[in-house]
Amino acid sequence: MTGDSSLPDVDSFPNVPDLANIDLVVTRNQMLDLRAPSVSCLTLVDDPAGEDRRNGHPFYGLGRPADLRFLALGPISANLNIRLAPGPEATTFPIDFFLTDDQGHVSQGEIRNKHVDVRRMSLPRGLSTLELSVKAEDSDPNTVPSFPIVAELDGIELSDIDSHPGK
């Protein structure tokens, strides 16, 4: 897989690629050797329009929803760590954020200042997507969406990975 703007749509693959035959994954900002024993899952934010770079590190302005993509080499259970902060156009607090999975299950939290949200996730082998969206708590639901940058995402990572969940 390669990509300089975004990942191919998961739906564009008739089948999930045979992960046993993939050696290297290249994205906009990283290269991973999938044969390394420490690699169990690739994570990336698929939102190049909201991407900004500071000191060589990508930040993502959240107004429009952003896709968080995962390529797990096998089924895993892990802590999903999301670093969030209020954005430059945030005027009211708290800011609600929502994570929606492929099956439509939604979990949510609040952003009041810079923090890390940690939640336990189970990911199947192959490609998975979570949609991350934000909303100012007092915004009028009857107005036309303008997508101001009310929050910033400065990274996601997986920790405490269990590659044998349920055993």
C-alpha positions in Angstrom: 0.0 0.0 0.0 1.3 3.5 -0.8 -0.3 6.8 -0.4 0.7 10.5 -0.7 -2.7 12.0 -0.1 -5.0 9.3 1.4 -5.4 5.6 1.7 -7.5 3.8 -0.9 -11.1 3.3 0.1 -11.4 0.1 2.0 -14.4 -0.7 -0.2 -12.2 -0.5 -3.3 -10.5 -3.8 -2.3 -12.7 -6.8 -3.4 -10.9 -8.8 -0.7 -8.6 -7.8 2.2 -5.0 -8.1 0.9 -3.2 -11.2 2.1 -1.2 -9.7 4.9 1.2 -12.7 4.9 2.5 -11.5 1.6 3.0 -7.8 2.5 6.5 -6.9 3.7 6.5 -3.1 3.8 3.8 -0.4 4.2 4.5 3.2 3.1 2.3 6.1 4.1 2.6 9.9 3.9 4.8 10.1 6.9 6.1 6.6 7.8 7.5 3.3 6.5 6.9 0.1 8.4 8.5 -3.3 8.0 5.7 -5.7 8.7 8.2 -8.5 9.2 9.6 -6.8 12.4 8.5 -8.7 15.4 7.3 -5.6 17.3 4.9 -4.5 14.5 1.3 -5.6 15.0 -0.8 -2.7 13.7 -0.3 0.4 11.5 -2.3 3.5 12.5 -2.9 6.6 10.5 -5.2 9.6 10.2 -6.8 9.9 6.8 -7.5 13.6 6.6 -4.9 15.3 4.4 -7.1 18.4 4.0 -7.0 19.0 7.8 -3.3 18.2 8.2 -0.8 20.8 9.4 2.8 20.3 10.3 4.6 21.8 13.3 8.2 21.0 13.9 7.9 18.0 11.5 5.0 16.5 13.4 1.5 16.3 11.9 -1.5 17.9 13.6 -5.0 17.6 12.3 -7.7 20.4 12.6 -11.0 18.8 13.4 -14.1 20.4 12.1 -15.1 17.9 9.4 -14.9 14.3 10.5 -11.6 12.5 10.1 -11.0 8.8 9.5 -8.6 6.9 11.8 -7.4 3.9 9.9 -5.9 0.7 11.3 -4.2 -2.2 9.5 -3.9 -5.1 12.1 -1.7 -8.0 11.2 -3.9 -10.3 13.3 -6.8 -9.7 15.8 -5.6 -7.5 18.6 -6.9 -5.8 21.7 -5.2 -2.5 22.6 -5.5 0.9 24.3 -6.3 3.5 21.7 -4.6 6.8 22.8 -5.9 9.9 21.1 -4.2 13.2 21.9 -6.8 16.1 21.6 -6.9 19.8 22.3 -9.2 22.7 21.7 -8.8 24.2 18.2 -8.1 27.8 17.2 -11.8 28.4 16.5 -13.2 27.0 19.7 -15.3 29.5 21.5 -17.3 27.4 23.9 -16.5 24.5 26.1 -16.7 21.6 26.5 -16.3 20.2 22.9 -17.9 16.8 22.4 -16.0 14.2 20.3 -17.4 11.1 18.9 -15.8 7.9 17.6 -17.9 5.8 15.3 -16.9 2.3 14.1 -17.7 0.4 10.9 -20.8 -1.0 12.5 -22.2 2.4 13.6 -21.4 2.0 17.3 -20.6 5.4 18.8 -18.6 6.3 21.9 -18.0 9.9 23.0 -16.0 12.1 25.3 -15.4 15.8 26.1 -12.5 18.1 25.3 -11.9 20.9 27.8 -8.2 21.3 27.5 -5.3 19.3 26.1 -5.6 15.7 27.1 -5.2 12.1 26.0 -8.3 10.0 25.7 -7.6 6.3 26.3 -10.1 3.5 25.6 -9.7 -0.2 25.1 -10.4 -1.4 21.5 -10.6 -4.7 19.8 -9.5 -4.7 16.1 -9.9 -7.6 13.7 -7.2 -8.7 11.3 -7.1 -6.5 8.3 -8.3 -2.9 7.7 -10.6 -1.1 10.2 -11.8 2.5 10.3 -13.1 4.8 13.1 -14.6 8.1 12.3 -13.6 10.9 14.7 -16.0 13.9 14.7 -16.3 17.0 17.0 -19.1 19.4 17.9 -19.2 22.4 20.2 -21.7 21.5 22.9 -23.8 24.6 22.6 -23.9 24.8 18.7 -27.3 25.2 17.2 -28.4 22.0 15.5 -30.6 23.9 13.0 -27.7 25.9 11.4 -26.0 24.9 8.2 -22.7 23.1 9.1 -19.7 25.4 8.6 -17.0 23.0 10.1 -14.9 25.5 12.1 -11.7 24.0 13.5 -13.0 23.5 17.1 -10.4 20.8 18.1 -7.0 19.5 17.1 -5.8 15.9 17.0 -2.0 15.7 17.5 -1.7 12.0 17.3 -3.1 8.5 17.8 -1.2 5.4 18.9 -1.9 2.0 20.2 -0.4 0.8 23.5 -0.7 -2.3 25.8 -1.3 -4.5 22.7 -2.5 -8.0 23.2 -2.1 -10.0 20.1 -4.0 -13.0 21.6 -7.2 -11.4 22.8 -9.6 -13.8 24.5 -7.0 -16.4 25.3 
